[in-house]
Amino acid sequence: TGKSYPITGVVGDQQAAAIGQCCFEKGSVKSTYGTGAFVLMNTGYKKIYSKNRLLTTVCYRLNGKSTYALEGSIFIAGAGVQWARDKMKLIKKASETEKVTKSLKSNNGVYLVPAFVGLGSPYWDSKVRGVLSGLTRNTGPKEIIRAIIESTAYQSHDLFNAMKSDGLKPKIIKVDGGMVKNNWFSQFLSDVLNIKVYRSQIDETTALGAAFMAGLQIGVFKSLNDISKKWKLNRKFVPKIKSSNRINLLKGWSQAIKRTLIQ
């Protein structure tokens, strides 16, 4: 164009999503569910080194002062849905998964550990491979699809359990990404984590976060508090299942993980 444009903000992918979700307070958390899933918790001005295999990172730096975060990574989230669609041909469109999962009263004991490229936090094992367990003669495509969707919530639980072991327990999780458009998944996530889940109105929180940082630098926004006023709720999900049901579901997942790790 022949014109020069100033670069007024530079921010990494997951950090940008945290900014887009206005996670500016210590203890605030965002979780992005795309092909993979990434959880970031703001830990304030102090670096917290996890004893449970989470990553310590910079959340953002303003005027030379750093705010830190703990991060956990799930390698396969929405990519599991892609596998069901493109390789297994169980569905034609990703959006079909909500209808399928809702059509079943339970997972019928079927669990998928989608370790297609190993497992991320808190296991960090690149050599393990996926395990589909609990199959019977009654198992069909619907159970497998539900197991795929459920697996992302269970993996999230493992991350938040690691955070809890580090002495950190969020009260609210702000979620974004393609997977959370599935209302059934968002509700199941809240049920399994036993935490309120807030879905933001704007999907593309990563791009939004980068824009917020640039805007702050050039005076479009006066402060982080000013930016926070721009955040809008799309839908709130609160835990609904009984504690005994949650315990049983997580017990089944734990057994599936053990089968995966003994390879």
N, C-alpha and C positions, 0 to 999 in steps of 0.2 A: 504493500500500500504506500510505501515511501514514508510512513509515519513511524515514530517511535512511541512505544507504550511502556510505562514503568511497571516493573514487577515489584509489587508492594507486599506480597505475602507468599511464602513457600511452606507447604505442609504435606506430610506423608498421607498415604491412603486412609489408613484406619484412624489416624489422628484427626484427619479432616472430617471423617464421619462423626467422631466424638464432639468436635466443634460444631458441626451441623446439627447435632442433637443437643447442643447447649449444655454439655457435661462440664460445667465450670466449677461446680462445688466439689469439695473433697468427698469421696464416697459415691459420687454419681457414676452411673454405668450406662454404656451403650453396647448393643450387640447387633452386628450386621450379618444377615443371612443371605448370602449370594451363593455362588458355586461352592465356596467354603464358608466358614463362619468365624467371626473375630469379636472377642469380648475385650473391652477396654474399660478399666476403672480408674478414675481420677484419684490419685493418692496425695494431692496437694504438693507443697514445696519440698516434701521429704521423699527421698528414694526409699522404697520398701523392697527388700530383697526376699522373694518368695522362698519358703522352705519346701514348697510343694510343686516345683517345676513350672511355675509361671514366669513370664518374662518381665523384667523391669525396663521401662522405656520412658522417653520424654513424651508428654502429652502435647504440650505446646510451650513456646518461649516468647514472652512479650517484654520488650524493653530490657533485654538481657537477663531476665529472671525466668527460670524454668519451673514449670509445673509437671509433675511426674505421673506415671500411670503403671498399672499392672496389666499385662496383656496375655490372653490365651487364644490359641488357634485351633480350629477344627478344619481338617483338610477336605473332608467330603460332607457337604450339606446339600445344597441344591444340585450339585453334581450327581448325587445319588438319584435324583428325579430324572436327570438327563440320561443316566444309565438305564433306568427303567423304560424310558421312552425310546431312546435311539438304539440300544443294544438288545434289550430284552423284549422290546415291542409290546410292553404291557399296557401302555397308554399311547394316545396320539398327541395329546397336549398336556403340558405341565399342570394346567388349570383343572384338569380332570381329577387330580389327586384328592381334592377336598371332598368331592362327591363320593369317591370310593371309600375314603377313610370314615366318613360319616355313616356309610351304609353298614358298617360292622359295629356290633356292640362292644367288642373287645379285640385285642390283638391275637386272641386264641393261643397265646404262649409262643408266638413266632417273633424272633428277634433277628435283626440284621446289624452286624457290626461292619460298617462300610470302610474297612481298612484297605481300600483299593490301592492306595499309595503309602500304606503304613498308617500309624495313628499319631496325631499331634498332641497338644496339651491334654492332660498332664503326663501322658505316657511316653511320648517322644521315642517311638519305635518305628523305624522306617522299614523294617524287615517283615513285620507281621502282615498278613493278608486277610481279606474279608471272610466273615463267617455268617452263614444263615443257619439258625438253629431253631429247634422246637417244631420241626415239620412232622405232619401226620398225613394220612390219606385224604383228609378233609382240607388240607392246605391248598389254596388256589392263588391266582394273581392278586386278588384283593388283599389277602393277608400280607403278601410280600410288599405290595405298595404301601400298606399301612406301616409295616416294619421299617421301610425306608424313611417315611416321614417322622415316625417316632424316634428313630435313631439320632436325629439332630437334636431333639429335646434332651435325650439321655446324655449325649456327649456334652451338651451345655451344662447339664447337672454336674457332670464330672469336673468341669471347669469351675463352676461356682462352689462346689464342695471343696476344691483346692483353695479358693479364696477364703472360704469360711475357716479352713484349717490355718490359714495365715492371719486369722483374726478379723477378717473383713466380710461383712454381710450386708449387701445392698437391700433396700426396702422396695425399690422400683428399678425396673430395667426398661430403658428406651430401645425399641427395636426398629430396624429398617431392613431393606433388601427385598428381593423378589419373593423369597419363601414366605414372608410374613403377610403377604396378600391372602394367603390361605388362612381363613379365620379359624378353622379347626386346629391347624398347627399352632397358631398363636395362643389359643385357649389351652391346648395340651401342654405347651411350653410353660405357661403360668401354673398349671396343675402340677407338673413334675417338679418345677423349681420351688413351688410354694411361695412365689413372689409375684407381686403385681407387674404386669407387662403393659407398657404404653407404646402404642404404634403411632409414629409421627405422621402428620398430614402430608409432608413432602417425602417422597421415596428417595430421591437422589441427595442424600445428606452429605455425601463425600464432596460433590461439586459445591453444595451449599456452604459447607465448612470452609472451603478454599476461598469462596467469595466473601464470607464473613471476615476472614483474616485480612484479605486485601482491603475490604471496605473499612475495617477498623483503622488501618494504617493511614488511609487517605481522608478520614474524617466523616465517612458516611455514617458510621456508628461511633458514638462517643465512648462507649465502654462495653465490657462483656455483659454487664447487666442490661444494657441497651439492646444487645444482640439477643439475649435470653427472652426478651419480650416478643421476638419474632417466631418463637417455637409454638407450633400448634398441634394439638392432639387430634388424631383421627379416631382412635378407638382404644378403650381401656379393657384389659382382660384381668380378671381376678381369680385366684384359685377356687375351684369348686368341688374337686373330688375329696373323698374321705381319706384321712391319713393312712388307714389300713390299705386302701387301694394303691396309694402312692408307694408305700413300702413294698408291696407285692410286685408292682411293676419294676421298681428299681432293683429288687432282688433278682428278678429274671434277667435284667440288663447286666447286673454284676456277674451272673453266671455265664452269660454270653461273652463278656469281656475276658473272663478267665479262660474260656475255651479258645479265644483268639490269641491270648498271650502265651499259651503253652506250645505254640507251633514251633 
